[in-house]
């Protein structure tokens, strides 16, 4: 085993996905609004889980953009009308203006306190930021303990014997005493950038713009 090898992830129980229809996407061109509407409204429940992730994320991004535009229009109207709220069939939409924050200059505050309240100033020991960051950046977890890879350069061969790391040259490597391995984080789902993602986002954004009036009207009717 070498320091640059990756440990196998912990086995997790997985729920078997329901059988789903196969989705075939032509990525050589942009889908038109009708295709996206069919994808989003008619067969989304039949897609594989990963397909639904992509479709619904694209839709949520498009709707967020539309909501942000609507919020700005509401702010503009509130300023013109001098209004602070608007009643809608779905409830009241409020326009809130917070007070400007007070920003403190820490260096000048320290200078002020030294001059006027010296008893309120204390000396604090701390690690030099860039040195601490460099050390933390080279830590590695091995068999549930944390080690400074300065003692295990990349490519160094080692074995773990009874919880102790021993290099191929016989040197025992001690774990650090200021860090520990935390709980294994849960896996998460992401949608990395790609040509297909960009195309889908553009198509869904176009569809949302074209169908927004109809969708909002139907939502209002459904809420009654």
Secondary structure, DSSP 8 states (H G I E B T S, - for coil): -BTT----------------------TTS---HHHHHHHHHTSGGGS-HHHHHHHHHHHHHHHHHHHHHHHHHHHHHHHHHT-SEEEETTEEEE-----------HHHHHHHHHHH-GGG--------HHHHHHHHHTEEEETTEEEETTSS-TT-BEEEETTEEEETTS-EE---SS----------------HHHHHHHHHHHHHHHHHHHHHHHHHHHHH-
